[in-house]
Amino acid sequence: MSFQKVSRYRLYQDVVSQLVEHIRAGQIQPGERFPSERELERQMGVSRGILREAFRVLEARGIIESRPGGGRFLRQLNGQNLFDLESGFVRLERAVLLDICEARQIIEVRAAQLAAERGKVEEIEHIKRVIDEFFRTQFDQGEQMDRDLDFHVAVARASGNLVIWELVRVLVGILREHRQQMHLPRAEWAAMCRQHYDVYEAIRAREGREAARRMAEHLERLRKVLEET
């Protein structure tokens, strides 16, 4: 039984997901013992604290049992155990996305204003190139999502504030890990993407307040879509 290194953003959720996949695939059977913490730590590249958090989640859901001094064992399951666990993670991830969106509304609105007020010419030109690349990938929503996130990083970079830039890069990194939860209706996706150009136009025109207003509209629209889907 082998496991993959987990994402530095999702940590215990990734550990749980991999364990559940092994259970679904029949690679561990009811009554069998899970690999030791030492072995899982080596394969997944996470701390024992993260492993124990993941096992606590599985134990609370009735999927495993811990035996003092004997390790952790898979219990006899029905399909509902795993379904409840996975649906719970969907709800958790949606809540995380909304929290990230709220943080972006605080940070990126100001970033857009600063980009308009003090962005370097080459940084603003880079924003335009990212938008152009976005529309060249218009038939692949996965690539478009990457270009969408690249746009927001480019705006943050143009703000001239290294902390804002780094914060947006961190938030974008988390969003890339949650992309499966961000599949938006095509029409809504296209409308939001057109707003990128509106933000860029305000930045290029050096209209800070207008750039901030347009970025606020863009992120608010995203928030509403995430709440409704």
N, C-alpha and C positions, 0 to 999 in steps of 0.2 A: 504494500500500500504506500503510495507516494503522494506528496503534497507539493504545492507551489508556494513561492514567496508571496506574501500578501501585500496589498497596497498600504502605503504609510498613512493614507487618509481614512481607510475604512477599518483597518485593524481587526477588532474582534468580530465584526460583521463578516469579514472575509473568512475568518477562521470557521465561524459557524456555517457559512455557505459551503465551504469545501467539505466539512464533515458531513453535512446533509447530502451533498452530491455523492460521497462515498457510500453512504447508507442507501441512497436510492439505487445506486449501481450494484448493490449487493456485495460490495467489497468488504463489508463487515456485517456479520449476521447477529440476530438476537442472541444474547448470552456471551458474545465474544468481547474480549477486552480491547479497548482502544490503545494505540501506541502510547508509550510513556511521554510525559511532558518533555523530557530531555530530547527524545527523538523528534517530537513535533516542533519543538523550539529550533532544532537544527534545520529541519526541512523548510519550515515556514518563515524563519527569520524574525520571530516575534518573541517578546519576553514571556516568562511564565505567568506574569500578572494578566497579560492579554489572553493567554490560553485558559487560565482559570475563569476569567470573565465569560469567555465563550462557553465553557463547560457549565457554568452556572445557568446560563440562558437555556442550554439544552436540558439540564436537569429540571429546571423550573417548568419546562414544557412536557416533562414526563418522557423524554426521549432516551436519557441515559440514567444510570444510577451509579453513585460513588460508593465504594466499599472501603472502609478504613484500612489502610495498609495494603489494599488489593488492587487499587486502580479504578478505572471507570469502564462500565460495561453498557452495551446497547440493550435496551429493554425491548420486550415484545411490543410492536407498534401496530397501529392502524393508520390508514392514510390521513386521517384527520389531524394527527399530531404534527406531521410535516406541513400540512396545508395551513394550520393555524400559525405555525412558526413563520412560514414564508409570507403569509398575508400580513403578519405583524411587522415584518421588515419592510414591506411595501409602504405601510402607513408611516413607519419611522423615517424612511428615506424621503417621503413626500414632506414630512415636517422639517427635515434637514434642508431640503431645497427651498422651502419657504423662509426659513431662517437665513439662509444664504442670500436669498433675494432681498430680504429686509436690510441685511448688512450692505449689500451692493447699492441699495437706494441711498444709504447714508454716505458711502464712500465715493461712488462713481459719479454722482451728480456733481459733487465738488470737483472731482477730477476733470470732468468735461469743461467746467468753467475755467479751471486753471490752464487746461490745454489751449483753450481759446486765447487766454490772456498772455500766456508766456511760452507756449509750445514753440519749439524751433521749427524752421521751415521744413527741414528734412524729416522731422518727426511727424508733422502733419501730412507730408507727402507719403510717408509710410502708412498712415491710416488709410489714405486713398487706395494705395496698392493692395492693402488687405481687403478692402471692400470689393475692388475689381476681381481679386482672386475668389472671393466669395461667390460672385455671380458667374464665374467660370465653372463652378462646381454645382450649378443649380439643380442638377438631377440626382444628386447624391446628398441626402439630408445628413448623413453621418459626417461627411466632409464639410458640409455647410455649417454644422454645429461647431466644428473645430475652428472654422474661419470666423464664426460669430464670436467665439471666445477670444480669438486672436485680436479681433477688433477692439474689444474692451481692454485687453492688455495694452494695445497700442495707444489708446486714449489715455490710460493711466500713466504710461511712460511719458507721453507728451505733457503731462501735468507738471513735470519737473520736480516732483516730490518722490523721493526714493521710497519712503515708507508707504505711500499710497500705491505706488507701482508694485511693491512686494506684496502688500495685502491683497491686491487684485489678482496677482499671480497665484497666491495661495488659494483664494476662493475659486478661481478658474480651474486649478488643479483638482479640487474637490468635485467640481461640476463635471469634469471629464470622466471621473470615476462613477458618477451617477447618471451618465448619459442615457442609460436604458430607461430611466424614469422621466426623461425629458422629451419624449416623442410627442410633438405637438401636431395638431391638425395642419395640413399643408397650407391652407388659405391663411390661417392665423400666423403660421411661421413666415410666409412670404410677406405679410403686412408688417410684421415686426422687423424683418430684415431690411425693408425699405426705409425704416426709421433710422437705420445706421447712416444712410446717406444724408438724412436731414441733420443728424448730429454733426456729421463731418462738415457739412456746408456752413453751419453756425461756427464751428471751430475755425474753419478756413477764413471766414469773414471776420474773425477776432471778436465775435459777439458772445462774451462770456455768459451773461445771464440767459441768453437764448439757447446756448449750448446746454446749459444746466437744465433749463426747462424741457428741452427735447429729450435729454437723457432721462429725466424724471418720468416723462410720459412713456418712454420706451420700457423702462424697468417696471413701472406700474402696470403696464399692459401684460408684461410677462408674469407678474405676480398674480394677476386676475386669472390668466389662463391656467396657471399651475393650480390655483384653488379650484377651478371648475373641471379640470380633467382628471 
